[in-house]
Amino acid sequence: MNNHALIQIGMSLLKIVILLGIVAFCVAYAVWIERRLLGFFQSRLGPNRVGPAGLIQPIADGLKLILKEDIIPANARPFLFKLAPVFAIVPAFVGFSIITFAPRWVTASGHNHAFVIADVNIGILFLMAISSLGIFGIILGGWSSGSKYPLLGSLRSASQMLAYEVPLTLAVLSVILMAGSFRLSDIIKAQQGHLAFIFPLILAFGVYLISAVAETNRAPFDLPEAESELVAGFHTEYSGMRFAFYFLAEYANIILVCCVATSLFLGGWVIPFFPYETFGAAHPWLTSIFGLAAFGIKAVLFLYFYLWIRATFPRYRYDQLLKIGWTVLLPIALVNLFLVAGIKLYLLR
């Protein structure tokens, strides 16, 4: 193996470590932002004791979970009980590997720097496949706990995923059909300055929005964790770091959904009316930084929506939850897919 190949492997490993660190940091402070915003929405303070404005609260929570005793129930199946949180957290973090956070930066010496770990040509297909594996962590965790509440929560999560995975996939297919590529960077570039790309996908964006909330088991679709019925749902029997893994997986999935929505529907790193031909050619590194900032702002705005609806809407009944998925979102997603196909066919004439 030559030196160039070793450098490439080293750079890829460094990117992975940096990305994992950034995602873990964002997950920790997404929890802090949520608690502060919920306090504001509900006319209370939220965390404000540990550090200025409670900024050190996520670190304190992490240390507390690390030091907690890892309890395994007497009726549990120990091997699967220990393995289940890994099935939940790994797909959530792996999904970030195909997200393109900023445009490529080519140096004067010809070196190509991409703000993505793997810009593969089947990026969205890979993301849909890997993200669907997270349900195994929930099902195994609920079933292996040996308790009725986690089992009911895991079964709810499985049926909820079936109800909302189909319309979510059809919404994403609409974007793929319009862009003509599975590669995430190509989809972002296809949205650059093309209004014809935006208008047909308004319905798809609405379907994706609702389905993504249900896929991540967030309020008002948090029936698998409904504390008024199932204590805490599928992770009721977990404690310590294994509970923290489920917690990390949930918020990592939320941030991943926000990044994917930013890439598919909000233009990713594209800044409207930005002179990419002139300024981008003269200052490629600065253009990449601006693109990274634009991507972050769009993702944070989408995250704010996630947190806002939790404080606004009451929890649905379970029959209502499934009815919305099968009888409302699925027909809308199918109609939208046919509509986008017709528009695409018209544009190709």
Secondary structure, DSSP 8 states (H G I E B T S, - for coil): --HHHHHHHHHHHHHHHHHHHHHHHHHHHHHHHHHHHHHHHTTS--S-SSSGGGTTHHHHHHHHHHHS-----TTS-HHHHHHHHHHHHHHHHHGGGG---S--EE-TT--EE-S-S---TTHHHHHHHHHTTHHHHHHHHHHHTT-HHHHHHHHHHHHHHHHHHHHHHHHHHHHHHHHT-S-HHHHHHHTTT-HHHHGGGHHHHHHHHHHHHHHTT-TTS-GGG-HHHHTTGGGTT--HHHHHHHHHHHHHHHHHHHHHHHHHHS-TT--TT--IIIIIHH-HHHHHHHHHHHHHHHHHHHHHHHHHHHHHS----HHHHHHIIIIIIHHHHHHHHHHHHHHHHHHT-
